[in-house]
Amino acid sequence: MSTHALPARRGLPSGLALVVFLLAVAAVAGVGGLAAANASDTYDRLELPAFAPPSWLFGPVWTVLYVLIAVAGWLVWRQVGVDRAMAAYAVQLVLNACWTPLFFAGDWYGAALVEIVVLVAAVVVTIGMFWRRQRAAAYLLLPYAAWVGFATALNASIWWLNR
């Protein structure tokens, strides 16, 4: 075994674990997809700030981010197994899954804003915990943190403009 290879945790082969992480993140994306069935129409109906991106951009951006999120989780799991960092990772995934139903399915822009602020905090905590365990994983989450930060500003603007 090379010094760069890491052992699989708890008997689960590393490749299978990566599939599990990808499926978990795909489930989060699926919840968002179901809740956002009419997202493009809703988004186009809203009063938007000047910095709002076109609705078609969200799908490609989130696809890339979800892959990065899954790989980051898998890298930490390979390094340390299941620990507090993985609990933080799970919390941010749940929060991620909750935002879209609040914003698009519920049209609850204020509640979605509160929720996304908590999501940003959870992502930052996860990055901090990942940094101490597996730096590459922390780096992989930086674009996610940046996008969620941007989405927070967008959510706040939409809430303000559409009250």
Number of C-alpha atoms within 10 A of each C-alpha: 6 5 5 6 9 13 15 17 15 9 8 11 12 17 10 11 19 20 14 14 20 20 14 16 25 17 14 18 19 14 17 21 17 14 20 19 12 12 18 14 12 15 15 11 9 12 15 18 15 8 10 16 11 10 13 9 9 11 11 9 13 14 13 12 20 19 15 21 23 23 21 25 28 22 24 25 23 21 16 16 17 13 11 12 23 19 12 19 23 17 16 21 20 14 18 24 21 19 24 23 19 20 23 22 17 14 14 15 21 17 14 23 23 14 19 25 18 15 25 23 15 21 27 19 16 25 25 14 20 26 16 12 17 19 16 14 25 23 15 21 23 17 15 21 20 13 15 19 18 15 17 20 18 19 24 20 19 20 21 14 12 11 8
